[in-house]
Amino acid sequence: MPLDPDETELVKAAVEGALAPVKELVLRAFGPLADQIGDILGDYGRQYRVRQLSKILAKTKRIADKAGIEINLVPPRILLPAVHFASLESDDALQEKWAALLASTSAEPDRIPPSFPDILHSLSPAEVRFLDRAFDNVTQNSLRVEGAIDKMPQFSTGIRTDIAIDDGILEVADEVMLDNLQRLGLVRLIPGADVTINADPVGDERDRYVITAFGRAFIRACRPPELDQTASDP
């Protein structure tokens, strides 16, 4: 049932009151949509969703201030699905991811694919933790490989550019998790091949999981920028 004018004004006042601590960020990031947040959130669970959104925007401001990011207009193709999905999230770690994604989009709006909000909404807290651990693991392994190549360039031929996620990281991921991450395009399975010597089989190369280029871009966009200042992209 649509709200009557008096109810609409009450809702608008309530939304403005809840978001008052982040009013400047809202005006900058939402632009002409700033006065339509109540409509964007809809009628279902509006008070709850406004509270969660207020927490996320406060985290966005903290991340942006710490990284020296000036909040600019976030394109509606990112902003609208992000607000819709993020306002449903109560998990603190995932709220941090939404906040970082909004800050990243504000900083580089043309580099963030519009699919990122849908992907983040499709991840569980356990999957987000796994991706962070896997990204850090692959980054460190990549740095070690690059360092070895710098010292011994004669052995650089044939070095794989896809760095596998270590087994110790993979052991916390079950098949459902890995299937979901592959479905979303964040990780890729590289099947093992038969190992032969003079055409005689001597064993099997194990299957490997790698983070895709798309997955690395997504993980970076959902992390506070200061976490990646010293990391090189694997």
C-alpha positions in Angstrom: 0.0 0.0 0.0 1.5 3.4 -1.0 2.2 5.9 1.7 0.1 9.0 2.0 1.9 12.4 1.9 2.0 12.7 5.7 3.5 9.2 6.1 6.0 9.9 3.3 7.2 13.0 5.1 7.6 11.1 8.4 9.6 8.4 6.6 11.8 11.0 4.9 12.5 12.7 8.3 13.3 9.4 9.9 15.8 8.5 7.2 17.4 11.9 7.3 17.8 11.7 11.0 19.4 8.2 10.9 21.8 9.3 8.2 22.6 12.8 9.7 26.1 11.7 10.9 27.1 10.9 7.3 25.1 13.7 5.6 28.0 15.1 3.7 29.1 11.7 2.4 25.5 11.0 1.3 25.2 14.3 -0.6 28.6 13.7 -2.3 28.1 10.0 -3.2 24.4 9.9 -3.9 24.1 13.3 -5.7 20.6 13.8 -7.1 19.5 10.5 -5.4 20.3 11.8 -1.9 16.7 12.7 -1.1 15.4 9.4 -2.4 17.1 6.9 -0.1 13.9 6.0 1.6 12.4 5.1 -1.8 15.5 3.1 -2.8 15.2 1.0 0.4 11.5 0.3 -0.1 8.9 -0.4 2.6 10.2 -3.9 3.8 12.3 -3.6 6.9 13.0 0.1 6.2 14.1 1.0 9.8 16.4 -1.9 10.0 17.9 -1.2 6.6 18.5 2.5 7.3 20.4 1.6 10.5 22.6 -0.9 8.6 23.2 1.6 5.8 24.1 4.3 8.3 26.8 2.0 9.8 28.2 1.1 6.4 28.4 4.7 5.2 30.2 5.6 8.5 32.7 2.9 7.7 33.0 4.2 4.2 33.8 7.7 5.5 36.4 6.2 7.9 38.1 4.2 5.0 38.0 7.2 2.7 39.5 9.6 5.3 42.3 7.1 6.2 43.2 6.5 2.5 42.9 10.2 1.5 40.0 9.5 -0.9 37.7 12.3 -1.7 34.2 11.1 -1.9 32.7 11.8 -5.3 29.4 10.8 -7.0 29.0 7.0 -7.2 27.4 6.0 -10.5 23.8 4.7 -10.1 24.7 1.4 -11.8 26.8 0.7 -8.7 25.1 2.8 -6.1 21.5 1.5 -6.4 22.3 -2.2 -6.1 25.0 -1.6 -3.5 22.5 0.3 -1.3 19.8 -2.3 -1.8 22.1 -5.2 -0.9 24.3 -3.6 1.7 21.4 -2.4 3.7 20.4 -6.0 4.3 23.8 -6.9 5.8 24.4 -7.1 9.5 27.7 -9.0 9.5 30.4 -6.6 10.5 33.1 -8.0 8.2 30.8 -7.9 5.2 29.8 -4.4 6.1 33.5 -3.5 5.9 33.5 -5.0 2.4 30.5 -2.9 1.3 32.1 0.2 2.8 35.4 -0.5 1.0 33.6 -1.1 -2.3 31.7 2.2 -2.1 35.0 4.0 -1.3 36.8 2.3 -4.2 34.0 3.2 -6.6 34.0 6.8 -5.4 37.7 6.9 -6.1 37.7 5.2 -9.5 34.1 5.0 -10.7 35.1 4.0 -14.3 37.2 1.0 -13.2 34.6 -0.8 -11.0 32.4 -3.3 -13.0 28.6 -3.0 -12.2 28.6 -6.7 -11.4 30.6 -6.2 -8.2 27.6 -5.5 -5.9 25.8 -8.6 -7.1 28.9 -10.7 -6.5 29.5 -9.3 -3.0 25.9 -10.0 -2.2 26.4 -13.6 -3.3 29.2 -14.3 -0.8 29.0 -15.7 2.7 31.2 -14.4 5.5 33.2 -17.6 5.3 33.8 -17.2 1.5 34.9 -13.6 2.1 37.4 -14.7 4.7 38.7 -17.4 2.4 39.2 -14.9 -0.5 41.1 -12.6 1.7 43.4 -15.4 2.9 43.8 -16.8 -0.6 44.6 -13.3 -2.0 47.3 -12.7 0.6 48.7 -16.1 0.1 48.9 -15.8 -3.7 50.4 -12.3 -3.4 53.2 -13.4 -1.1 53.9 -16.5 -3.3 54.0 -14.3 -6.4 56.5 -11.9 -4.7 58.8 -14.9 -3.9 58.6 -16.2 -7.5 59.3 -12.7 -8.9 62.3 -12.3 -6.5 63.7 -15.7 -7.6 63.4 -14.8 -11.3 65.1 -11.5 -10.6 68.1 -13.3 -9.1 68.2 -16.1 -11.7 66.7 -14.8 -14.9 68.1 -17.8 -16.8 65.3 -19.9 -15.2 62.5 -17.6 -16.1 61.4 -19.5 -19.2 58.3 -21.6 -18.4 57.5 -20.0 -15.1 53.7 -20.1 -14.7 52.0 -16.7 -14.4 49.1 -18.3 -12.5 50.1 -18.8 -8.9 48.2 -21.6 -7.2 46.4 -21.1 -3.8 48.3 -23.2 -1.2 46.7 -26.4 0.0 46.8 -25.1 3.6 44.4 -22.3 2.5 42.2 -24.5 0.4 41.6 -27.0 3.2 39.0 -24.7 4.7 37.0 -24.5 1.5 34.5 -27.2 0.7 33.2 -28.1 -2.7 30.1 -25.9 -2.4 32.3 -22.9 -1.6 34.7 -23.5 -4.5 31.8 -24.1 -6.9 30.2 -20.8 -5.9 33.5 -18.9 -6.3 34.0 -20.5 -9.7 30.4 -19.7 -10.7 31.1 -16.0 -9.8 34.3 -16.0 -11.8 36.6 -15.3 -8.8 38.6 -18.5 -8.9 39.5 -21.0 -11.6 40.3 -24.7 -11.5 43.3 -25.8 -13.5 43.0 -29.6 -13.8 46.2 -31.6 -13.3 47.8 -33.3 -16.2 49.5 -36.7 -16.6 53.2 -36.6 -16.0 55.3 -38.8 -18.4 58.9 -39.5 -19.1 59.7 -40.9 -22.5 55.9 -41.5 -23.0 55.7 -43.6 -19.8 53.3 -42.3 -17.1 55.0 -41.6 -13.8 52.3 -39.7 -12.0 49.7 -37.0 -12.1 50.1 -33.3 -11.6 47.6 -32.2 -8.9 44.7 -29.9 -9.6 45.3 -26.3 -8.8 43.0 -23.4 -7.9 44.0 -19.9 -8.9 42.4 -16.5 -8.4 41.3 -15.0 -11.7 42.3 -11.5 -12.9 38.6 -10.6 -12.4 38.7 -12.1 -8.9 41.8 -10.1 -8.0 40.2 -6.9 -9.1 37.1 -7.7 -7.1 39.0 -8.5 -3.9 41.1 -5.3 -4.2 37.9 -3.2 -4.7 36.5 -4.7 -1.5 39.5 -4.0 0.6 40.6 -0.8 2.3 43.2 0.8 -0.1 45.9 1.0 2.5 46.0 -2.9 2.7 47.3 -3.0 -0.9 49.8 -0.1 -0.9 52.8 -2.5 -0.7 51.4 -5.5 -2.5 52.0 -6.2 -6.2 49.3 -7.8 -8.3 50.0 -11.5 -8.9 
